[in-house]
Every structure is written in structure tokens, then in C-alpha cells.
Amino acid sequence: MKFLFKAVKKIIEDPLIVISLFTGFLMHIKLIISNKVIIGSNIKIIGFFLLDLRSNSSLNISEGVLLRSRNKGYHGLISNNIKIMCDKNAKIKIGSKTRIYGSCIHASKSITIGERCLIASNVQIFDRNGHSSSFNNPSNRIYSYGDSKEVIIGNDVWIGTGAVIVPGTIIADGSIIMANSLVSGIYKNKSLIGGVPAKILKKY
């Protein structure tokens, strides 16, 4: 009864949340019936997100994950809905109790996100660039695709809004990525990482 009272009160204060929760419910059903998705218990989805899974790809979402595309109630600005995309034969794994807000995760090979991670709004995580640099033949750049390099994000990592995580990046447990950083490389445990390009600012 107490839970019901709190739910009714929340709906009265914010009636439009019903739409976001219903949309999230439909997205949850879509995940459950997909043969490319493994989904854990107690997943919470608020608002719509774009799901694009190509042939032989896989998405593993562990228990207690939050996927949020709704602005109201979130302290920052979510510019776009969450986007999760797996190219052919690619895989994405999201660890338990991780929270993702209005960000893009696009795997051409493999992206692993650990447990209890905080991924703030408008973060971009890619394991392949859209094109090769092709400095020896720039006119060929438009016809090329970048090489895929696995991205690994450890447990308890906090990624600030607007950060970009590029192919081959490994972020170890407990690290923090500052907002709007361009992150490329391998970073050790409990590092404060920031800048363009990002570097370790402090070790804990």
C-alpha cells in the first residue's frame, strides 16, 4: 500500500512519466523477445532508446541495469535517446547495476562495460572509427572503415557527460573520466582522467 501511494503521488506530480515508463516497458518486451539479447532481472528502462542489432550480434544486459533517455528528473541535459548498436558479429556486455543516460554505444567487435558504472548523458563509446585516416591516400578515406579494437570499461567507472571513448581504450576499475574528455589508451585503477586528449591527472 505504501508503494502504491508513493507511485500515485509521483504520477500526480509528473503525469508524463507514465508515457516514459510505458515506452520503457515496451522496450523491455522488445529486449526479452529478441534472440540476440540476454537480459537480467530488475532492468529499468525510462523512455525510448534506439536498438540496432545486426546479424550474429549479441547484447548482454545484466541485472539491475538502468537505461534512461528521459530528461525530467535527471540533473544534466540528455540531448538524445540512448543508442545501442552492434554491427555484424559484434557484442556488447553491460554489467550489473550500471546506469546509462542518453548515450551511444556502438560495437563493431566488442565493448564490455563493468558493474556499477555511471555513464552520464551524451557519452559516445565506439570500438571502431567511422573511417580510416588514409593519409597516404586521403581521397580513399570516404570509402574506408576504421579498424575495430576492443573497448573494456572496468567496474565502478564514472564517465562524465560528453566524453568520447575511442577504439582500443581500456579503463580500469574505479576510475573517473571527466566531462568532455577524449579518451584513448590504457588507464590504471582509480585514475582521474581528463582532457583532449585525455591523460591521467591523479592516481588514488
N, C-alpha and C positions, 0 to 999 in steps of 0.2 A: 504493500500500500504506500509506503514511504517513497519507493522508487517511482511509482505511478504518479504521485503528487509532484515530485520533482520534474518528471517528464512533461506533465501538463503545464506546469509553471514555465518551463523553458520554452514550450511551444507558444504560450501566450506572449512571452517577452519577444520571441523571434519566430513568427509564423512561417517564414520562408525556409526555415531549417528543415521543415517536413519535406520540401522538394529535394533538398540536398541529400537527406537521409534516404529518401525513396530512390533517387538516382543511384546512390551508393549501393543500395540493396540490389538493384538491377545489375549493376556492375559485378557485385559479389556472385550473383547467379551465373553471370557470363563466365566468370573465372571457374566456378565449380563444374560447369558442363564442358569446359574446354579440355580437350585431350592433350593439350600442350602445357597445362598448368597443374602444379602441385600446390595445394593451398592448406595452410594450417588452421587451427581453431582460433576463435576470437579475433578475426580480422575486422578492422573497422575502416570503412570507406565513406568519405564525406564528399559528395559531388561527383561529377563525371570525370573520367580520365580516358585518354586515348590508349588503346591496347592494340598493338600491331605485331603479331607473331607469325613469322614466315615458316615455310615447310621445315620439318625436323628440328625446330627450335624448342626451347623449354624455358619456363618461368617457374621458379620455386619461391613461394612466399610463405615464410614460417609463421608460427603462431604469434598473435598479439601485434601484428604489424598495423600501423596507421597510414592510410593513403588519403591525403586531404587536398582538395582543389578549391575549397570554399574560403573566401576572404574573411567574411564576418567571423569574429571570434579568434582570429589569428593576428598576432601583433605586427607582422610585416605586411607587405603588399605581395600578393600572389598574382603575377601578371598573366599566367596561363595555367591551364589544367595540367595535371600530371600526364606525362607521355612515357610509356614503356614500350620499347621496340626491340625485337630480336630478328636479325637477319637469318637467312637460311643456315641451319645447323648451329646457331648461336645459343648461348644460355645465360640467364640472369638468375642469381640467387640473392634473396633478401632475408637477412637473419631476423630472429625473433625480437619482438618489441621495438623494432626500428620504426622511426617516424619520417615520412617523406611528405613535403609540402610543395605542391606546384612546380615540380622539377622534371627534367628529361633524363631518361636512362636509355641509352641506345647501344646494344651489343651486336657486334659482327662476329665475335668469337666468344668471349667470356667476361662477365662482370660479376664480381662477388662482393656483397655488402654484408658486413658483420652484424652482430647482435647489438641492440640498444643504441643504434646510431641515430643521430639527429641531422637530417638533411633539410636545410632551410629552403625558402622559396627561390625559384628561378636558378637553381643549380643545374649545370649541364655535366653529364658523365658519359664519355664516349670511349670505346676501345679501338676506334678507327677514325682517322680524319676523313673528311669528305672527298679529298683529292690528294694525290701525291704532289710533292713540292716540284719535281721535274725541272730543276734549274738548268739542266743540260738541254732541255727542250721545252720551254715554257708553253709553247703553243699546244703541246700534248696534254697539259695539265687538266684541261676541261674534260678530256676523255678518260682520265685515270681515276683510280680509287686508292686511298691510303692503305697501308698495311695494318692488319689487326694485331694488337698487342694487349694481352690480358690486363684488366684492371682489378686490383684487390684492395678493398677497404676493410680494415680490421674492426674489432669490436669497440664500442663506446667512442666512436669518432663523431665529432661535431663539425659539420660543414656549413659555413656561413653563407648567407644569401648571395646569389650572383656568382659563386665560384664556378670555375670550369676545370674539370678533371680530364686530362687527356690520356691517350693510349700509353700503356706500359707503366702507369703510375701504381705504386704500392704505398698505402698509408697504414702504418702500424697502429696497434691498439692505443686507445686513449688520447689520440691526437686531436688538435683543433685546427681547422682551416679557416682563416679569416675571410671576411666578406670580400667578394670581387677579386679573389686571387686566381691566378692561372697556374695550375698545379701539374707538374711533370717531374717524375723521378721516383726515388725510393726514400721513404722517410721513416725514422725510427720511432719507437714507442713514446707516447706522451710528449710529442713535439708541438710547439706553437708555430704554425706555418702560415706565411702570408707574403703577398707581393705579386708583381708581374715582371718576370717570372717569380714564382713562389720560392722561398727559401726558409730554412729553419731559423726562427727568430729567438727561440728559447727552448731549452730542454728541461723537463721536470723529472 
